């Protein structure tokens, strides 16, 4: 971007080739570089307030003035110019934050107040600032260049950047103190169960159990809060489907990256499940289940001809049951007892995934609906993650556990001659 804008804005050709790695080696003294950058931008800011037009010549003049007394090579001087140009014409002070893999979110409150979400903590970036509000506006326009959105048409903008990051802009008069920018950076999803095991999200036993459940075409509901990893887990489950499967996915803004040949992607709307069933899927994959789709999805589960893998925003299995039950009662006008019995017959497994305080994703529960000796429907844990506290390095201290209990879902899996998990439950028969 910086190189293109140099040519486009200033008709200026750099006289050397460089890569990202080369740039990091050009300026050995990073503190000196930062001081020069701040001084040059401050001076350009003062000139812009005086209605000076920021041209290539003016930038070069200011650089010459502010670097007087510094013994800079031509390469260092060109690199400094490149940085200043990026600040003025590119994404400005946000560029390093956008490139930093440790930054999850960027928040611009004002031209000199920028925060970053790093490892779950909001930190003020003392080294980053815009020249003024006009500089923020120019940066926003740059970000919107590849969209059809015009800043003049809306005071609130919500769109995606080319890399998939989510951009939110709030302009005056909705914002009382100038433009506000919030960027939720796109992080590539893990969509492979083996990778989730390597990351410590679940154990190999748990992964094999879920693989067996998918191959047995059981109905699975994934619960999790915002950024818990439920979409990644849902996609990983879908990728465990047999190669003969025909998958139909329903999602809102976020598409699922399913590595199968016979996959149909549909956008969510009120009648979408009926449309999906007309496409004759073997499995229905629903990401972030809307309340208006609950009744239809449960009816599909009851029918048994098509299994359902779905995710919903909930913190635990009890919340899932309450959400689905309430929506089903309202839709069908039935009693709570009948609705709960329907849940028992429809849902095979509820898997809860969470992002813990150390920012690691873990499956904290895999359970099923069962009945106790009184015939009452209860939630029975199969696997769980039990926390003990925090280690000195901030990581959550805990362990995955398998309950001494033979699940009814195991019997369903065995009825289809799937023997992937015999060793896990052999002592519980």
Buried (B, 14 or more C-beta within 10 A) or exposed (E): EBBEBBEEBBEBEBEEEBEEEEEEEBBEEEEBBEEBBEBBBBBBBEBBEEEEEBEBEBBBEBBEEBBEEEEBEEBBBBBBBBBBBBBBBBBBBBBBBBEBEEBBBBBBBBBEBBBBBBEEEEEEBEEBBBBBBBBBBBBBEBBBEEEEBEBEEEEEBEBBBEEEBBBBBBBEEEBEEBBBBBBBBEEEBBBBBEEBBEBEBBBEBBBBBBBBBBBBBBBBBBBBBEBBBBBBBBBBBBBBBEEEBBBBBBBEEEEBBBEBEBBBEBEBEEEBBEEBBEEEBBBBBBBBBBEBBBBBBBBBBEEEEBBBBBBBBBBBBEBBBEBBBBBBBEBBEEEEEEBBBBBBEBBBBBBBBBBBEBBBBBBBBBBBBBEEEEEEBEBBBBBBBEEEEBEEEEBBEBEBEBBEBEBBBBEBBBEEEBEBBEEBBEEEE
